[in-house]
Amino acid sequence: MTAKKNNKTKQIKLKRNIHQLDVKNKNNLKAIALKYDAKNSKAPKITGFGKGQIAEKILKVAEDNKVPFYEDSSLVELLSKLAINSEIPPTLYNMVAEILSFVYRLDRLAKKKKLKRKKKND
């Protein structure tokens, strides 16, 4: 998936494990956890933030639960300034919405493939 920002095309690449990240020093690693409940919230909420070992733990939980993550240091910097349990501001809606939309589409495709395999094996 590509996203356009300031007439530049940006490729959205999701990561599945920590080793795919472009981080030379894990002490500099930062991670943000987001949750979006469309029924109860207007926007995604920050559910966690960490640096160094805490960031590694956040990413490990995502990896263990097969939740893909997206690497964007500038977005992490912006989101890390927000309080835990706060909604992301409208100025970041588009950027976060594109990523979440992509993740949801991948999730639906994976479920369809799993269902097809199950029917094929029955």
C-alpha positions in Angstrom: 0.0 0.0 0.0 1.2 3.5 -0.7 0.2 6.7 1.0 0.7 10.2 -0.6 2.0 12.9 1.6 3.2 16.3 0.2 3.1 14.8 -3.3 5.6 12.1 -2.3 4.6 8.4 -2.4 5.3 6.6 0.8 5.3 2.8 1.0 3.6 1.3 4.1 5.7 -1.7 5.2 4.5 -3.6 8.2 6.9 -5.6 10.3 6.2 -9.0 11.8 9.1 -9.3 14.1 11.6 -7.1 16.0 14.6 -8.3 13.8 13.0 -6.6 10.8 13.4 -3.1 12.4 16.1 -0.7 11.3 17.5 -0.1 14.7 21.3 -0.2 15.3 21.1 0.4 19.1 18.2 -1.1 20.9 18.6 1.5 23.7 17.3 4.0 21.1 14.2 1.8 20.3 10.8 3.5 20.9 7.4 1.9 20.6 3.8 3.1 20.8 0.8 0.9 21.2 -2.5 2.0 19.8 -6.0 0.7 20.2 -9.0 1.7 18.2 -12.5 0.8 19.3 -14.8 2.3 16.6 -17.9 1.6 18.7 -16.7 3.5 21.8 -14.1 6.0 20.6 -13.8 8.7 18.0 -10.1 8.0 17.4 -7.4 5.5 18.2 -6.0 5.8 21.7 -2.4 5.5 23.0 -2.4 2.4 25.2 1.3 2.2 25.8 4.7 3.8 25.2 8.2 2.7 25.9 11.9 3.2 25.2 14.7 0.7 25.1 13.8 -2.5 26.9 10.2 -1.4 27.5 9.8 -0.8 23.7 11.2 -4.3 23.1 8.6 -5.8 25.4 5.8 -3.9 23.6 7.0 -5.1 20.2 7.5 -8.7 21.6 3.9 -8.7 22.8 2.8 -7.6 19.3 5.0 -10.2 17.7 3.7 -13.0 20.0 0.1 -12.0 19.2 0.7 -11.7 15.5 0.0 -8.0 15.5 2.1 -6.3 12.8 3.9 -3.1 13.6 4.8 -0.1 11.5 8.2 1.7 11.7 8.1 5.5 11.5 10.4 7.4 13.9 8.7 10.8 13.3 5.2 9.4 14.0 6.6 7.8 17.2 8.0 11.1 18.3 4.7 12.8 17.7 2.6 10.2 19.5 5.1 9.8 22.4 4.2 13.3 23.5 0.6 12.3 24.2 -0.6 10.8 27.4 -1.5 7.2 27.8 -5.3 6.6 27.2 -5.5 9.8 25.2 -7.0 9.9 21.7 -4.7 10.8 18.9 -5.3 14.4 17.7 -7.2 15.2 14.4 -3.9 16.4 12.8 -2.6 12.8 12.9 -5.9 11.0 11.9 -4.9 10.5 8.2 -1.5 9.1 9.0 -2.7 6.7 11.6 -5.9 5.8 9.7 -4.0 4.7 6.6 -1.9 2.4 8.7 -4.8 0.9 10.6 -6.8 0.5 7.4 -4.0 -1.4 5.9 -3.7 -3.6 9.0 -7.4 -4.3 9.0 -7.4 -5.3 5.3 -4.5 -7.6 5.9 -6.3 -9.2 8.8 -9.4 -9.8 6.7 -7.4 -11.3 3.9 -5.6 -13.6 6.4 -9.0 -14.7 7.8 -10.4 -15.4 4.3 -7.3 -17.5 3.4 -7.6 -19.4 6.7 -11.2 -20.1 6.0 -10.5 -21.3 2.5 -7.8 -23.6 3.7 -10.1 -25.0 6.4 -12.9 -25.7 3.8 -10.4 -27.3 1.5 -9.2 -29.6 4.2 -12.7 -30.6 5.3 
